[in-house]
Amino acid sequence: MSKLERVLVCSLALCGVLVFAHLARSASDRTVKNSCVECHAKLPASNFVGVKSHSWIGSIHQQHGVTCDKCHGGNPAAAQEKQAHIGVFGSSNPHSSVYFKNVPETCGKCHGGEFYKFTQSLHYKMLETTGRGPTCVTCHGSMVTKVLSPNNLVAVCARCHNTRMGIFPYVPQKAKAVLLLLRDSKALLAADEQLYRSPKCRRPLAHADVLLHAAKLNWHKFDLDTITTQLDEFHDTLKKLPACQ
C-alpha cells in the first residue's frame, strides 16, 4: 500500500469515528434535553414533586428513558412552564393519565402483557366498578417500580384479604408461597441453562422459559391456581433435561 493510500484509509477511518461521535452526541442530547426532567430536578426535596423527581433518578424508568411526560403528559420540548404543562392534570382529576382508575392503562402502554392479564382479574373489575381495587402502584410504587418481597406482599394483600373483612383471608399466605415458587423457578432455570448446553436441550429449555414467562404474566391476573399448574409443568420439563445430554 502506497503512502497516499495509507493516508486516504486513515482519513476515511477518522471521518467514520467523527461521524459516529457526532451521532452518539446528538442522540445523547435528545435524551438529556427534556424540560420536565431539567426543571423538576431543580426542585427541593421538601417539595412533593421534587421528592418524586429525585426518586426517579437512578430508577429503572430513567434507565429506559421513561421521562415524566411519558406518564403525566405535557410537552417536554417547551421551555416555558405554562406550555410545558399543557395537558397535565393532577392525579385526583379523572382526566389525568395517573388518576387511579387510569393508572393500569397508562402503565399498559409499555407493559402490555401485564396490563392485559390485569384486565382479566377480579381486582381490575373491582377497580372499575367500585374504585376500591388495587392498581399497579399498589404493588410497584409510582416511581421506582419496586418489586414486592414475599413478606411485604403478605402485608399488602392483608389490607383487604383478612378475617375482619372476610375477603379470602387465606390469600396472602397462598400468594406468598406462589411468589416464592416463582422466584425459585427463575433461579432454577438460570442454573439449568448454564448446566445443560447441548443443542438437544435447547427445545425443552425454551419450552420451560415460555411456561415460566406465562406464569409470571398470570401473576398479574392473580390466578394463583393456574400459575401453580404452569409451574408444575415447568418443573416436569426441567426434570427431563438430563436425558437430552
C-alpha positions, -999 to 999 in steps of 0.1 A, spaced: 0 0 0 14 34 -10 18 63 14 -11 81 -3 -33 51 1 -25 48 38 -33 85 42 -66 80 25 -75 50 46 -66 68 78 -86 98 67 -117 77 60 -114 59 93 -111 93 111 -141 106 93 -161 75 104 -151 80 140 -161 117 139 -194 109 123 -202 82 149 -192 105 177 -215 132 163 -244 108 160 -238 95 195 -236 130 209 -268 140 191 -287 110 205 -274 118 239 -286 154 236 -320 143 225 -323 122 256 -310 148 280 -329 178 267 -362 173 284 -377 204 301 -396 182 326 -365 165 338 -344 196 338 -369 217 358 -381 191 383 -345 181 391 -340 216 405 -369 214 429 -361 209 466 -365 175 483 -391 191 506 -413 197 476 -437 168 468 -429 169 431 -393 173 440 -393 142 460 -409 122 432 -384 136 407 -354 127 429 -368 92 433 -369 89 395 -332 94 393 -315 60 390 -348 42 387 -355 15 360 -377 41 343 -348 65 339 -326 38 327 -351 30 299 -357 67 290 -392 68 305 -394 105 315 -421 125 333 -441 132 301 -445 96 292 -468 91 322 -481 126 330 -484 141 296 -472 176 288 -446 190 263 -410 182 273 -398 203 244 -414 235 257 -391 259 276 -419 278 294 -436 262 323 -471 270 311 -466 255 277 -448 225 292 -477 217 315 -504 218 288 -524 185 291 -510 177 326 -537 172 352 -535 165 389 -538 128 400 -572 135 416 -586 146 382 -604 118 363 -588 132 330 -553 126 344 -534 97 330 -523 90 366 -558 91 380 -561 58 400 -585 43 375 -564 53 346 -531 40 360 -533 5 346 -539 17 311 -510 42 314 -486 16 326 -500 -7 299 -486 15 272 -453 -2 279 -463 -32 299 -489 -46 275 -489 -82 286 -491 -74 323 -519 -49 316 -539 -74 295 -537 -101 323 -546 -75 349 -578 -66 330 -589 -102 334 -586 -101 371 -612 -96 398 -590 -68 411 -594 -48 379 -632 -54 378 -634 -41 414 -613 -11 404 -636 -3 375 -669 -8 393 -662 4 428 -629 23 426 -616 3 455 -594 -22 437 -556 -21 436 -536 -7 408 -501 -12 395 -489 15 420 -503 -6 449 -476 -32 444 -449 -14 424 -449 22 436 -453 52 413 -417 60 405 -390 34 412 -412 4 402 -403 -17 432 -410 -54 433 -425 -67 465 -407 -93 485 -428 -123 496 -431 -109 532 -441 -74 520 -466 -90 496 -484 -106 526 -487 -72 543 -501 -56 511 -526 -84 504 -537 -84 540 -551 -49 538 -582 -64 521 -577 -101 525 -582 -106 562 -605 -122 587 -621 -89 597 -632 -80 562 -639 -117 553 -624 -115 518 -605 -147 513 -582 -143 543 -561 -173 532 -549 -154 500 -519 -135 515 -501 -167 526 -510 -186 494 -498 -157 473 -465 -156 493 -460 -193 486 -466 -189 449 -443 -159 447 -416 -179 464 -421 -207 439 -419 -182 410 -386 -168 423 -371 -202 429 -382 -214 394 -365 -184 378 -332 -192 396 -335 -229 387 -340 -221 350 -309 -198 350 -288 -226 366 -301 -253 342 -293 -230 312 -257 -230 323 -256 -267 331 -273 -281 300 -256 -266 270 -262 -295 245 -281 -284 213 -306 -312 222 -316 -293 253 -325 -261 236 -361 -270 229 -370 -282 264 -352 -252 279 -371 -229 255 -404 -246 265 -396 -241 302 -388 -205 296 -422 -200 278 -440 -217 308 -422 -195 333 -430 -163 314 -467 -173 311 -468 -180 349 -452 -145 356 -478 -129 333 -506 -147 351 -494 -133 383 -510 -100 372 -543 -118 368 -538 -132 403 -549 -166 392 -527 -185 417 -540 -219 408 -532 -215 371 -497 -203 380 -492 -233 401 -503 -256 373 -479 -239 348 -450 -241 373 -457 -278 378 -454 -283 340 -423 -261 341 -406 -283 367 -416 -315 349 -399 -301 318 -367 -294 336 -367 -329 351 -363 -343 316 -332 -323 308 -306 -350 320 -319 -372 292 -311 -348 265 -274 -345 273 
